[in-house]
């Protein structure tokens, strides 16, 4: 166990500086929103420690949570006259009932954010693409959505009359479960940072539009 632990520490240390450099601006620039900052911070640490699949699934959570919370706050601000501000537990109730209920899926949250002026139409298209490529594929463990038509070169060994022959071929990743874990890990390491950075940028723009002083 000690040997494995040393190997893990060495593996983390070998990439830590490079990984930190790739997201240090986000890591060191808090939102000032305690309802979202812990997730942002943890995603940064996942990237620094090379936990790319965890970073993607947490970014999925950050995206959905930020949309719902911004919609709730926007609704609360727009309907301030109908709110009893003396009771903290009731201030956001109507907004929560509207935007954070069992029917409030990510697709509806994205559309509502655009309708309410929190994101642009271009950002709406980007987020719907993310919904398919990252949230639905990773969070729902859908190999069809994760790998699509991806094929990789492979050597297939056929045994015919006890003679092994190697055949060069391409195989579809979505059709071969045994290779999907490794391929998904490779994909995640390449995509987790650009995905997180784009989501982070959209979130910060939503904050500016809300103009909530913290």
PAZAPA-4460 file (N, C-alpha, C; in steps of 0.05 Angstrom, whole numbers, plus 32768, in hexadecimal, padded with zeros to 4 digits):
% residues 214
    n_x    n_y    n_z   ca_x   ca_y   ca_z    c_x    c_y    c_z   seq   type   mol
   8011   7FE8   8000   8000   8000   8000   8011   8019   8000     1      X     A
   8027   8019   800F   8038   8031   8010   8045   8036   7FF5     2      X     A
   804C   8021   7FE7   8058   8024   7FCD   8044   8030   7FB9     3      X     A
   802C   8027   7FBB   8017   8032   7FA9   8011   804F   7FB0     4      X     A
   8012   8056   7FC9   800D   8071   7FD2   8024   8084   7FC7     5      X     A
   803C   807B   7FC9   8053   808A   7FBF   8050   808E   7FA1     6      X     A
   8048   8079   7F93   8044   807B   7F76   802E   808F   7F6F     7      X     A
   8019   8090   7F7F   8003   80A3   7F7B   800D   80BF   7F7F     8      X     A
   801B   80C4   7F95   8026   80DE   7F9A   8038   80E8   7F84     9      X     A
   804A   80D6   7F7B   805C   80DE   7F65   804D   80E4   7F4C    10      X     A
   8038   80D5   7F47   8028   80D9   7F2E   801A   80F4   7F30    11      X     A
   800F   80FB   7F46   8002   8115   7F4A   8016   812C   7F47    12      X     A
   802D   8129   7F55   8041   813E   7F55   804D   8143   7F39    13      X     A
   804E   812E   7F29   805B   8131   7F0F   804A   8143   7EFC    14      X     A
   8030   8145   7F01   801F   8155   7EEF   8012   816D   7EFE    15      X     A
   8017   8170   7F18   8009   8184   7F28   800E   81A0   7F1E    16      X     A
   8026   81A8   7F19   802D   81C3   7F11   8020   81CA   7EF7    17      X     A
   8022   81B8   7EE3   8017   81BC   7EC9   7FF8   81BE   7ECB    18      X     A
   7FEC   81AC   7EDA   7FCF   81AD   7EDC   7FC5   81C6   7EEB    19      X     A
   7FD4   81CE   7EFF   7FCD   81E6   7F0E   7FCF   81FF   7EFC    20      X     A
   7FE3   8200   7EEC   7FE7   8217   7ED9   7FCF   8219   7EC6    21      X     A
   7FC3   8203   7EBF   7FAD   8204   7EAC   7F93   820F   7EB6    22      X     A
   7F90   8210   7ED1   7F77   821A   7EDC   7F7B   822C   7EF5    23      X     A
   7F94   8236   7EF8   7F9A   8246   7F10   7F89   825F   7F11    24      X     A
   7F82   826B   7EFA   7F72   8283   7EFA   7F56   827E   7F06    25      X     A
   7F4B   8268   7F00   7F30   8261   7F0B   7F33   8258   7F28    26      X     A
   7F48   8249   7F2E   7F4C   8240   7F49   7F4F   8257   7F5D    27      X     A
   7F5D   826B   7F54   7F63   8282   7F66   7F4F   8299   7F64    28      X     A
   7F3A   8295   7F55   7F26   82AA   7F51   7F0B   829F   7F59    29      X     A
   7F05   82A2   7F73   7EEB   8297   7F7D   7ED3   82A7   7F71    30      X     A
   7EBD   8299   7F70   7EA4   82A6   7F67   7E9A   82BA   7F7C    31      X     A
   7E9F   82B3   7F95   7E92   82C2   7FAB   7E76   82B8   7FB0    32      X     A
   7E70   82A1   7FA6   7E56   8294   7FAA   7E5B   827A   7FB9    33      X     A
   7E56   8279   7FD3   7E5C   8260   7FE2   7E4B   8248   7FDA    34      X     A
   7E35   824E   7FCB   7E25   8238   7FC1   7E31   8229   7FA9    35      X     A
   7E46   8236   7F9D   7E52   822A   7F86   7E71   8228   7F88    36      X     A
   7E7D   8239   7F99   7E9A   8239   7F9A   7EA6   821E   7FA3    37      X     A
   7E9B   820F   7FB6   7EA7   81F5   7FBD   7EA9   81E2   7FA5    38      X     A
   7E95   81E2   7F93   7E96   81D0   7F7C   7EAB   81DA   7F69    39      X     A
   7EAC   81F5   7F64   7EC1   8200   7F52   7EDD   81F8   7F5C    40      X     A
   7EE1   81FC   7F77   7EFA   81F5   7F83   7F01   81D8   7F80    41      X     A
   7EEE   81C7   7F83   7EF3   81AA   7F81   7EF9   81A1   7F65    42      X     A
   7EEC   81AE   7F51   7EF2   81A8   7F35   7F0F   81AF   7F2F    43      X     A
   7F17   81C6   7F38   7F33   81CE   7F34   7F47   81BA   7F40    44      X     A
   7F41   81B0   7F58   7F52   819D   7F65   7F52   8182   7F56    45      X     A
   7F3B   817A   7F4B   7F3A   8162   7F3B   7F4C   8164   7F23    46      X     A
   7F4B   817B   7F16   7F5C   817F   7EFE   7F7A   817F   7F07    47      X     A
   7F80   818C   7F1D   7F9C   818D   7F26   7FA7   8171   7F2C    48      X     A
   7F95   8161   7F37   7F9E   8146   7F40   7F9A   8131   7F29    49      X     A
   7F92   813A   7F11   7F8F   8128   7EFB   7F75   8117   7EFB    50      X     A
   7F61   8120   7F0A   7F48   8111   7F0C   7F34   811D   7EF7    51      X     A
   7F3A   8118   7EDE   7F2B   8126   7EC8   7F0E   811D   7EC6    52      X     A
   7F08   8104   7ECB   7EEC   80FB   7EC9   7EDC   8107   7EE0    53      X     A
   7EE8   8108   7EF7   7EDA   8115   7F0E   7ED6   8132   7F08    54      X     A
   7EE9   813F   7EFB   7EE7   815C   7EF4   7ECF   8160   7EE2    55      X     A
   7ECB   814E   7ECE   7EB5   8152   7EBB   7E9A   814E   7EC9    56      X     A
   7E98   8139   7ED9   7E7E   8134   7EE6   7E77   814A   7EFA    57      X     A
   7E8C   8155   7F08   7E87   816C   7F1A   7E80   8185   7F0A    58      X     A
   7E8C   8189   7EF3   7E85   81A0   7EE2   7E69   819E   7ED8    59      X     A
   7E60   8186   7ED3   7E43   8181   7ECC   7E31   818C   7EE3    60      X     A
   7E39   8185   7EFB   7E2A   818E   7F13   7E2B   81AC   7F16    61      X     A
   7E43   81B7   7F13   7E46   81D4   7F15   7E35   81E3   7F01    62      X     A
   7E35   81DA   7EE8   7E25   81E6   7ED4   7E07   81E6   7EDB    63      X     A
   7DFC   81CF   7EE2   7DE0   81CD   7EE8   7DD8   81DD   7F01    64      X     A
   7DE9   81DB   7F15   7DE4   81E9   7F2E   7DE5   8208   7F2A    65      X     A
   7DF8   8211   7F1B   7DFB   822E   7F17   7DE3   8239   7F07    66      X     A
   7DDA   822B   7EF3   7DC2   8234   7EE4   7DAA   8237   7EF6    67      X     A
   7DA5   8222   7F05   7D8D   8222   7F17   7D8F   8239   7F2C    68      X     A
   7DA6   823C   7F38   7DA9   8250   7F4C   7DA7   826D   7F41    69      X     A
   7DB2   8271   7F29   7DB0   828B   7F1D   7D93   8291   7F15    70      X     A
   7D85   827D   7F0B   7D69   8280   7F04   7D58   8286   7F1D    71      X     A
   7D5E   8279   7F33   7D50   827E   7F4C   7D55   829A   7F56    72      X     A
   7D6E   82A4   7F55   7D74   82BF   7F5E   7D68   82D4   7F4B    73      X     A
   7D68   82CE   7F32   7D5C   82E1   7F1E   7D3E   82E4   7F23    74      X     A
   7D31   82CD   7F28   7D14   82CE   7F2D   7D0F   82DD   7F47    75      X     A
   7D1F   82D8   7F5C   7D1C   82E5   7F76   7D1F   8303   7F73    76      X     A
   7D33   830C   7F64   7D38   8329   7F60   7D21   8335   7F51    77      X     A
   7D17   8328   7F3C   7D02   8333   7F2B   7CE7   8334   7F3A    78      X     A
   7CE4   8323   7F4F   7CCB   8322   7F5E   7CCE   832B   7F7B    79      X     A
   7CE1   833D   7F7F   7CE8   8345   7F9A   7CD1   8350   7FAA    80      X     A
   7CBF   835E   7F9C   7CA8   836B   7FAA   7C95   8356   7FB7    81      X     A
   7C96   833D   7FAE   7C84   8329   7FB8   7C91   8318   7FCE    82      X     A
   7CA9   8320   7FD7   7CB9   830F   7FE9   7CBB   831B   8005    83      X     A
   7CB8   830A   8019   7CBC   8313   8034   7CD9   830E   803B    84      X     A
   7CE9   8324   803A   7D06   8322   803D   7D0E   831D   805A    85      X     A
   7CFC   831D   806C   7D03   8318   8088   7D07   82FA   808E    86      X     A
   7CFE   82E9   807C   7D00   82CC   8080   7D12   82C0   806B    87      X     A
   7D2B   82BA   8072   7D3E   82AF   805F   7D35   8295   8052    88      X     A
   7D26   8285   8061   7D1D   826B   8056   7D07   826D   8042    89      X     A
   7CFB   8285   803F   7CE5   8288   802B   7CEC   829B   8014    90      X     A
   7D03   82A8   8016   7D0A   82BC   8001   7D0C   82AF   7FE6    91      X     A
   7D18   8297   7FE4   7D1D   828B   7FCB   7D09   8275   7FC4    92      X     A
   7CF5   8271   7FD4   7CE3   825A   7FD1   7CD6   8259   7FB6    93      X     A
   7CCB   826F   7FAD   7CBD   826F   7F93   7CD0   826A   7F7C    94      X     A
   7CE7   8275   7F7D   7CFB   8270   7F69   7D04   8253   7F68    95      X     A
   7D08   8247   7F80   7D10   822B   7F82   7CFA   8219   7F77    96      X     A
   7CE1   821F   7F7E   7CCA   820F   7F74   7CC9   8210   7F56    97      X     A
   7CD1   8227   7F4A   7CCE   822A   7F2D   7CE6   821E   7F1E    98      X     A
   7CFE   8220   7F29   7D16   8218   7F19   7D26   8201   7F25    99      X     A
   7D1E   81F7   7F3D   7D2E   81E1   7F48   7D1A   81CC   7F53   100      X     A
   7D0B   81C1   7F40   7CF8   81AC   7F47   7CFD   8194   7F36   101      X     A
   7CED   817F   7F39   7CF2   8165   7F2C   7CF0   8167   7F0E   102      X     A
   7CE3   817C   7F04   7CE1   817F   7EE7   7CF6   8192   7EDB   103      X     A
   7D07   819D   7EEC   7D1B   81B0   7EE2   7D34   81A2   7EDA   104      X     A
   7D34   8196   7EC2   7D4C   8189   7EB8   7D5F   819E   7EAB   105      X     A
   7D76   8195   7EA3   7D8B   81A7   7E99   7D82   81B5   7E80   106      X     A
   7D75   81A7   7E6F   7D6B   81B4   7E56   7D59   81CB   7E5B   107      X     A
   7D46   81C8   7E6E   7D34   81DD   7E75   7D42   81F4   7E83   108      X     A
   7D56   81EE   7E93   7D65   8203   7EA1   7D75   8214   7E8D   109      X     A
   7D81   8207   7E79   7D90   8216   7E65   7D7D   8228   7E55   110      X     A
   7D66   821E   7E4D   7D53   822E   7E3E   7D49   8245   7E4E   111      X     A
   7D43   8240   7E68   7D39   8254   7E7A   7D4E   826A   7E7F   112      X     A
   7D67   8262   7E81   7D7C   8275   7E85   7D7F   8288   7E6D   113      X     A
   7D7B   827E   7E56   7D7C   828F   7E3E   7D64   82A1   7E3D   114      X     A
   7D4C   8296   7E42   7D33   82A6   7E42   7D35   82BD   7E56   115      X     A
   7D42   82B8   7E6D   7D44   82CC   7E82   7D5C   82DE   7E7F   116      X     A
   7D6A   82DC   7E69   7D80   82EE   7E63   7D9A   82E8   7E72   117      X     A
   7D9D   82D0   7E7E   7DB5   82CA   7E8D   7DCB   82BF   7E7B   118      X     A
   7DC3   82B3   7E65   7DD7   82AA   7E51   7DCE   82B3   7E35   119      X     A
   7DE1   82B4   7E22   7DDA   82BC   7E07   7DD0   82A4   7DF7   120      X     A
   7DC6   82A9   7DDF   7DBD   8293   7DCE   7DD4   8281   7DC6   121      X     A
   7DEC   828D   7DC2   7E03   827E   7DBB   7E0B   826C   7DD3   122      X     A
   7E0B   8277   7DEB   7E11   8267   7E03   7DFD   8251   7E07   123      X     A
   7DE4   8257   7E00   7DCF   8242   7E02   7DD6   822A   7DF1   124      X     A
   7DDF   822F   7DD8   7DE7   821A   7DC6   7DFF   820B   7DD1   125      X     A
   7E12   8219   7DDC   7E2A   820D   7DE7   7E22   81FA   7DFE   126      X     A
   7E11   8204   7E10   7E09   81F4   7E27   7DF8   81DC   7E20   127      X     A
   7DE8   81DE   7E0B   7DD9   81C6   7E02   7DEC   81B2   7DF6   128      X     A
   7E01   81BB   7DE9   7E16   81A8   7DDF   7E24   819B   7DF7   129      X     A
   7E2B   81AA   7E0B   7E37   819F   7E23   7E24   818B   7E30   130      X     A
   7E0A   8191   7E30   7DF7   817F   7E3D   7DF8   8163   7E30   131      X     A
   7DFA   8163   7E16   7DFC   8149   7E08   7E17   813C   7E0B   132      X     A
   7E2C   814C   7E07   7E47   8140   7E06   7E52   8138   7E22   133      X     A
   7E4B   8147   7E36   7E57   8143   7E50   7E43   8139   7E65   134      X     A
   7E2D   8149   7E6A   7E1B   8142   7E7F   7E0D   8127   7E79   135      X     A
   7E00   8125   7E61   7DF2   810D   7E5B   7E04   80F4   7E58   136      X     A
   7E1B   80F9   7E4C   7E2D   80E2   7E47   7E3B   80D9   7E60   137      X     A
   7E47   80EB   7E70   7E56   80E3   7E88   7E43   80DD   7E9F   138      X     A
   7E31   80EF   7EA5   7E20   80EB   7EBD   7E0C   80D5   7EB9   139      X     A
   7E05   80CF   7EA0   7DF2   80B9   7E9B   7E01   80A0   7E91   140      X     A
   7E1B   80A1   7E90   7E2C   808A   7E87   7E22   807F   7E6C   141      X     A
   7E1E   8091   7E59   7E15   8089   7E3F   7E2D   8086   7E2C   142      X     A
   7E34   806E   7E25   7E4A   8069   7E13   7E44   8074   7DF7   143      X     A
   7E2A   8073   7DEF   7E23   807E   7DD5   7E2A   809B   7DD3   144      X     A
   7E23   80AA   7DE8   7E27   80C7   7DE7   7E45   80CE   7DED   145      X     A
   7E52   80BE   7DFD   7E6E   80C4   7E04   7E80   80BF   7DEC   146      X     A
   7E7C   80A9   7DDE   7E8F   80A1   7DC9   7E85   80A6   7DAD   147      X     A
   7E6B   80A8   7DA9   7E60   80AD   7D8F   7E6B   8099   7D7A   148      X     A
   7E75   80A4   7D64   7E80   8093   7D4E   7E9E   808E   7D51   149      X     A
   7EAA   8094   7D68   7EC7   8091   7D6C   7ED0   8075   7D67   150      X     A
   7EE5   8073   7D57   7EF2   8059   7D52   7F10   805C   7D59   151      X     A
   7F1B   8045   7D62   7F38   8046   7D68   7F45   802E   7D5A   152      X     A
   7F5E   8031   7D52   7F6C   801A   7D46   7F71   8004   7D5A   153      X     A
   7F6F   7FEB   7D51   7F73   7FD5   7D63   7F7D   7FBD   7D54   154      X     A
   7F8B   7FAB   7D62   7F93   7F92   7D57   7F82   7F7C   7D63   155      X     A
   7F73   7F6F   7D53   7F60   7F5B   7D5B   7F6C   7F40   7D57   156      X     A
   7F6D   7F2F   7D6B   7F79   7F15   7D69   7F63   7F00   7D65   157      X     A
   7F65   7EF2   7D4F   7F52   7EDC   7D4A   7F61   7EC1   7D4C   158      X     A
   7F55   7EAE   7D59   7F61   7E94   7D5B   7F53   7E81   7D48   159      X     A
   7F61   7E78   7D34   7F56   7E66   7D20   7F69   7E4E   7D1E   160      X     A
   7F5E   7E37   7D24   7F6E   7E1F   7D24   7F87   7E22   7D36   161      X     A
   7F83   7E2F   7D4D   7F97   7E33   7D61   7FAF   7E44   7D57   162      X     A
   7FAA   7E53   7D42   7FBE   7E66   7D38   7FB5   7E82   7D3C   163      X     A
   7FC3   7E92   7D4C   7FBB   7EAE   7D51   7FC4   7EC0   7D3A   164      X     A
   7FB1   7ED0   7D30   7FB7   7EE3   7D1B   7FAF   7EFF   7D24   165      X     A
   7FC0   7F12   7D22   7FBA   7F2E   7D29   7FAF   7F3C   7D10   166      X     A
   7F97   7F48   7D13   7F8A   7F56   7CFD   7F88   7F73   7D05   167      X     A
   7F94   7F85   7CF5   7F92   7FA2   7CF9   7F76   7FAB   7CF2   168      X     A
   7F6A   7FBA   7D04   7F4E   7FC2   7CFF   7F48   7FDB   7D10   169      X     A
   7F30   7FE6   7D0B   7F25   7FFC   7D1C   7F0D   7FF1   7D2A   170      X     A
   7F0A   7FF9   7D43   7EF2   7FF0   7D52   7EE3   8008   7D5D   171      X     A
   7EC9   8006   7D5E   7EB8   801B   7D68   7EB8   801A   7D87   172      X     A
   7EC0   8030   7D93   7EC3   8030   7DB1   7EA8   802A   7DBF   173      X     A
   7E92   8035   7DB4   7E79   8032   7DC2   7E6F   8014   7DC2   174      X     A
   7E7B   8004   7DB0   7E72   7FE8   7DAE   7E83   7FD5   7DBE   175      X     A
   7E99   7FDF   7DCB   7EAB   7FCD   7DD9   7EAF   7FD7   7DF5   176      X     A
   7E9E   7FCE   7E08   7EA0   7FD9   7E24   7EBB   7FD7   7E31   177      X     A
   7ECA   7FC2   7E2A   7EE3   7FBD   7E39   7EF8   7FD3   7E35   178      X     A
   7EF6   7FE2   7E1F   7F09   7FF8   7E1A   7EFF   8013   7E22   179      X     A
   7EE5   8015   7E2A   7ED9   802F   7E2E   7EE4   803F   7E45   180      X     A
   7EEB   8031   7E5B   7EF6   803E   7E72   7F10   804D   7E6C   181      X     A
   7F22   8040   7E5D   7F3B   804D   7E57   7F37   8064   7E43   182      X     A
   7F26   8060   7E2F   7F22   8075   7E1B   7F14   808D   7E28   183      X     A
   7F01   8088   7E3A   7EF3   809E   7E48   7F07   80AE   7E59   184      X     A
   7F1A   80A0   7E65   7F2E   80AE   7E75   7F3F   80C0   7E64   185      X     A
   7F46   80B7   7E4C   7F57   80C7   7E3A   7F47   80DF   7E30   186      X     A
   7F2E   80DA   7E28   7F1D   80F0   7E1F   7F1A   8105   7E34   187      X     A
   7F15   80FC   7E4D   7F11   810F   7E63   7F29   8120   7E68   188      X     A
   7F40   8115   7E66   7F59   8124   7E6C   7F5D   813B   7E57   189      X     A
   7F52   8137   7E3F   7F55   814C   7E2A   7F3E   8160   7E2C   190      X     A
   7F27   8159   7E36   7F10   816A   7E34   7F08   8178   7E4E   191      X     A
   7F11   816E   7E65   7F07   8178   7E7F   7F0E   8196   7E83   192      X     A
   7F25   819E   7E7B   7F2D   81BA   7E7F   7F1E   81CD   7E6D   193      X     A
   7F1D   81C9   7E52   7F0D   81DC   7E41   7EF0   81DC   7E49   194      X     A
   7EE5   81C5   7E50   7EC8   81C4   7E59   7EC4   81D5   7E72   195      X     A
   7ED5   81D1   7E86   7ED3   81E0   7E9F   7ED7   81FE   7E9B   196      X     A
   7EEA   8205   7E8A   7EF0   8221   7E86   7ED8   822F   7E78   197      X     A
   7ECC   8222   7E65   7EB4   822E   7E57   7E9D   8231   7E6A   198      X     A
   7E97   821D   7E7A   7E82   821E   7E8D   7E87   8234   7EA2   199      X     A
   7EA0   8236   7EAC   7EA7   824A   7EBF   7EA3   8266   7EB4   200      X     A
   7EAA   826A   7E9B   7EA7   8284   7E8E   7E8A   828C   7E8C   201      X     A
   7E79   827A   7E85   7E5C   827F   7E82   7E51   8285   7E9E   202      X     A
   7E59   8277   7EB2   7E4F   827B   7ECD   7E56   8298   7ED7   203      X     A
   7E6F   82A0   7ED2   7E77   82BA   7EDB   7E68   82D0   7ECC   204      X     A
   7E61   82CB   7EB3   7E51   82DF   7EA4   7E35   82E1   7EAF   205      X     A
   7E2A   82CA   7EB8   7E0F   82CA   7EC4   7E10   82DB   7EDE   206      X     A
   7E25   82D8   7EEE   7E28   82E7   7F06   7E27   8305   7F00   207      X     A
   7E35   830D   7EEC   7E36   832A   7EE4   7E1B   8334   7EDD   208      X     A
   7E0C   8324   7ECF   7DF1   832C   7EC6   7DDE   832E   7EDE   209      X     A
   7DE2   831D   7EF2   7DD1   831E   7F0A   7DD8   8336   7F1B   210      X     A
   7DF2   833D   7F1B   7DFC   8354   7F2B   7DF4   8352   7F48   211      X     A
   7DF9   833B   7F53   7DF4   8337   7F70   7E0D   833D   7F80   212      X     A
   7E0A   834E   7F93   7E21   8356   7FA4   7E25   8341   7FBA   213      X     A
   7E3D   8336   7FBC   7E42   8322   7FD1   7E57   832D   7FE4   214      X     A
***
